[in-house]
Amino acid sequence: MSFGAAGATGSSLPAGLTVDEKTPLHLHARYAGLTFCGCAHAIFLCELAHSLKCLIGSKTGARDSCTSRWHGDFCVGILGLGNLGKQLVLSLLKKTHIKPTQIKISTRTPESAEECVPAGVECFFDNRRLAAWADVLFLCCLPSHLHRVCADLRCHLPKHCLVYSFVTAVPVTSIAEHLGHNFVLKPQYQLEACHASDLWLSCSHLTAALSDPSLIEASCPLAIQGGISLGLTWVCGVLYSLLNICTSACLGSSEALSLINGILTENGTNNEPLLNAQSFIGSSSASVLDPNESFPWISLTDAQTKETPLLRFVTSSKSVQQFICAAFKTSLERTIK
């Protein structure tokens, strides 16, 4: 189902829906649920990546060009300012530590953005400039615009820039291929027949709904309710993204694991490391990895389309799943002053 068009009808309806669920009210609930979950999961990713960048900056000196870029602000780019782009920028400012000056938007009509974008958020129409600046780049464009956007960005994306795609009907492999960039993450939401989808109807004011404990619980990525599912592949993609951030900052594997485990268990009581080298790259590769050596760069395309050591590990570890759920809820429940 598309984030961009609320008026989906006819053959565009998901096959898993019953006749009753194809009524306008149910479709509106599904659309609201997808928008809520999309923004909630983006908040979770940005809070983790923002915390990690802050820790990297505080623990490493500007030793060389590899680490110096991690001493600045965490930068979020949003490409496209349709309904989802507008909701996303408001959600990030409401529920994360990201300031307006840390968000930039590239839109074809920047002159009309003043009415809906908070003061301090810079708007312009220059996709390449946005990509060169951003640590995380959200693609919120229409599928019909994707080919032009990818052609514009190809060969202009820094390796460290995480591209997060909300573009529907285009698999992550195609997006990565067209961008010439394998640091791409895409949430793949699935719709299921369900009589509880009405819970999303309370999301009419998204920024307020993001503080509702029942909706936060319902949108937990490992146990989404209301007829929407996401699954472990996206969670593993998020964790591999954090690992790549550490690799791009030239951190040794031991330090990288310490920082990642730290932000995931920030408010927990776990005294044992949540994740180790074997969790990420398997026992054979981990056995020859020196603690001062960086992890190898992980292709997120492969991480989302193939079975990985991390997917096997997280699937089998209920304690890791519980900590991830707790970290997600904490990221949304905290009050940003």
N, C-alpha and C positions, 0 to 999 in steps of 0.2 A: 504494500500500500504506500502511496506517495505521501511525503510530508508536505508537498507543495500544493496539492489540489484537493480541497475538501469535498468537491462535488463529484467524486468518483461514482459511476453507475455502470450497470450492464456488465459486459464481459470483463471489466477491470476489477470486479469484486474477487476477493480471495476465495479459492475453491473450498476452503475449510469451513466457511460460514453456512449456517442453516438458513432456511427461508426467513424465519423470524429475525435473524441477525442482519438481514439485508435491508431493513427499514432505515429511514433517514436517522432516527434517534440512535440506533445501534451503530450506524456508520459514523455518526458524529462522536460517539463515545470512543470508538476505535481510533479515530483521527486524534482526538484529545489525548488518549492514552499514549499513542506513538509520539506525539509532540512532547508530552511530559517526560516519558522515558528517555527520549533523545536528548533533551536538555539536562535531565538529571544525570545521565551517564556521562555527558560532556563535562558537567561540573565535577564529577568524581575524577575523571581523567586529568582535568586541569588542576585540581587541588593537589593530586599526587605529583604531577610533573612540576608544578610551581614549588611545592615543598622540597622536592628533590633538587631543583636548580638552586634554591636558597641554601640548602645544605652543602651542595658542591661549592658554591661561592664562598661559604664561610669556612670550609675545611681545606680549601686549596688556595694557594697564592696564585697570582697571575704569572705563573712560571714561564709560560710560553703561549704561542698562538692557540694551542690545543685547549688550554684552560681559561684563557682570558675572556672569551665570550660568555662564560658562565658566571661572570661577576656583575652582569647587568640585570635589568628587569626581565621578568618572564613576559614574553611577547605573544599575543594571541591575534591572529589574522582571521577575518571572516570574509569569505568571497561570496557575495550575493546577499541582498537585503530584502528578500521576500518575507513571508510570514515567519518562517523558521529562523532566518537570520536575525530578524528583529527580536523574536522571543529569546534567542540564544544570547544575544548581547545583554539583554535585561537580566536574564537568569544568572549569567556569569558575574555581573556586577552586584547582584543581590546576594548570592550564596557563596562567593569565593573571596579570597583576599586580593584579587586582581583589581587594579584601579583603572579608571577610564583611560588614562594616558597609556596603559599597557594593551589597549585594544585598538586595532585599526581595521577599517572596512573598505573593501574595494567593491564598488557598485556602479552600474552604468549610469545611474542618475544620482550622483552625490549631492546635487543641489536640492533634491527633495528629501534628503535624509535628515535634515535639521529638525523636522517636526517629530521624528520618532526615535532619534538617537540622543542619549544623554550628553550633556556638555562634557567636553574633554576627550570624547571618542572621535578620532580623526577619520573622515570619510573622503575618498577620492576614487578615481577610476584608473588604476594602474596595477594589474594583477602581478606583474613581475616585481614591482617595488614591494608589494605586500609579501610575496613569497620570500624575497631576499631578507626581509626584516623579521619574519615570524618564527617562533619556536614551534608553535602548533598552528596549522592552517586548516580551518574548517571550510569544506566545500559545501555551500548551500545553494548552488545554482540548479537550474532545471536540467533534466537529462538532455533536452534538445540543445542546450548551450555547452554541454560538457566537451564535445569535440573541439570547439573553438578555445575553450578555457585550457584544455590540455595542450593544444598546439602552442598557446601563448606561454604556458609555464614550462614546457619541456626544455630541458638543459638550463633552466634558470632556478631550479630548486636546490638550495644547499642540502647536503647529505643529512645534516642534523634536523632538518625541518620535518616534523611529523604531520603528514596530511591526513585529515580525518574527514571521510566522505559521508555526507548525508544524501548523496545522489542515488535515487532509487533506480531499480531495474538494470543497473550496470554492476557486474561483479567486480570485486576488488582486483582480480587478476587483470581485467581489461583496463581499469583505471591506472594501475601501476605500469602496465605496458605503454599506454598512451602518454603517461607523464615521464617515462624513462626513470622511474623512481620507485624503490621497493620499500620505502618507509611510509606505508599507507595503511590506515586502519579504517575498517568499515563495519559498523554494527549491522548485523543481519537479523532483523526482527522477523519472527514468524507469528502468524495469527492462527489461533485455534478456536474451535467452536466452544463457546462459554456463555453461561447465563449471568456471569458476574461482571460483565464489561461495563455495566452502568456506573461502577465505582469511579470511572474516569470522567463522568459528566460534571463532577465538581471542579474540574480543571479550567473553568472558563476564565479565571484570572490566574495565569500560570505562576507568576512570581509569588503570589500569596499561597497557591496550592503547594509550592515547593517546600513550605514549612509545615505541611499537614503530615503528622506522624503516620497515619494510615496509608497515605499515598506514597510516602517514602518507603514504608515496608513493602507495599505492593510493587514498587519499581525496582527492588533489589535485583541486580542482574542475574543472580544465581537462582532466584525463585520469584520471577515476575508473575503477578496475578492479573486477572481481568482479561484473559484470552490472548496475552502477548507473551512471547518467550524470546530469550536471547541465547543463553547457554554459555558454556565454558570457553569456547573458542575465542569469543570477544575478550573475556577476562584474561586469558593467556596472552592475547595480543596487547592488552594494556601493560601486563607485566614485562613482556619482551620490549615494549616501548621504553619502559623505565630502564631496562638493561642497556638498550642502545644509547640512551641519553648518557649513561655512565661511560659507555665505550667512547662516545664522541668527545667526552671530557677527559679521555685518557686515564681514567681511574683504573687502578688494579682491581682484579676480580674480588679480592677480599674486602676492599673498601666499598666497592659497588654493592656487594651483598649486605654489608653492614648498613649502608644508607637505605637500601630498598626495604630490608626487614624493619628498619627503624620507623619509616613512615607508615608501613602497613600495621604495625603494632603500637603505634604512638600512644594509644590510651588503653592498651591491653596489659596483661600480667604475664605474658609468655616470656620465659627466661631462655628458652631454646630458640635458635635461629629458625625462622619460618621456612625460608628457602635457602638452598645451598647450590653450589655449582652443578652438582649432579641433577638437581631439579630442572635447571635450565638447558643444559647441553648434553646430558647423559653421562653415564659412569666412565666410558672409555675416554671421552674428550676431557672430562673433568679431572681425570687422574693425571693428565700431563699438563694441566694448566697451572702455571706458577701463580701464587697469591698476588704478586706484584704485576702480573701480566693482565692486560685488559681482556675481557670476554670478546670473542669474535662477534662481528656485526651480524645480526639476525635479520633475515628477510621476513618482514611482516606478511608478505604475500604467502610465503611458504607456511608461516606460523598459523595462518588462518585457513589454509586449504589442505594441510597435511597433518598427520599425527606427529606430535612433537613430544620430547621428554617431559616438557612442562605440562602438556595436556594430560598425559598419563599420570603424572604426579598429583596434579590438582584434583583429577577425577577420583583418585584413590584416597585422598586426604580430606576427611571431614573437618579436621581442625583448621586446615588452611582455608577451606571454604567458609568456615565460621568467621575467621579473622577478616576475610575479604568482605563479607556481608557487614561485619561490624564497622570496618573502615568506610564502607559506602554510606552507611546510616550516619556515622559521625560527620562525614563531609557535608551532608545535607542538613543535619540537625543543629550544627553549631550556628551561633549568631555572629554575624560579621559586624563589627563596630565601625 
